[in-house]
Amino acid sequence: MVFVLAAVLFISINPCKAGEEEGGVLMKLASPEFKQNSLIPKKFTCQGADINPALVIEGAPLNTKTLALIVDDPDAPMGMWVHWVMYNIPIATRIDEDSIPGKQGMNDFGRHDYGGPCPPSGTHRYFFKIYALDTELDLKEGADKKALEKAMEGHILGKAELIGLYKKD
């Protein structure tokens, strides 16, 4: 009895975990350009066209109103480096290559767009994180990752991530 009560309490205070499995489907993020933990093609980096890769979104919970996306690199020499911040993305199953379906925030390059992988040395990991939200966020264009994460608190229904790798030639 205590175990069941603890499980119910855990689920009720962790809506993201419960939302990830709503309807029995786990939210997923993939790309036709690269697989999980594999190399991101040069086209999508600072050594190529520096455009965003296409992303495929599956299993967003039924009550999703908008999506948000953060792309960051935890392996940067100065700590976490933010490559792309986008929010108030209409519900979609795909973000097309070289597209801007939502409001863009400020990345760590000081720009309001996608800044592709550009590691100074070694192989870095790039985390593409998609969030299903129960609301449209009241954020002005140009908000940074920290402001986006604060605005998303209490509104995340589900989350998925895709990790890509890149090393300069």
PyMOL commands that set and color helices and strands:
alter all, ss='L'
color gray80, all
select helices_A, chain A and resi 2-13+15-20+22-24+42-44+145-152
alter helices_A, ss='H'
color red, helices_A
select strands_A, chain A and resi 28-30+38-39+55-58+66-73+81-90+94-95+103-104+124-133+156-166
alter strands_A, ss='S'
color yellow, strands_A
deselect
rebuild
show_as cartoon
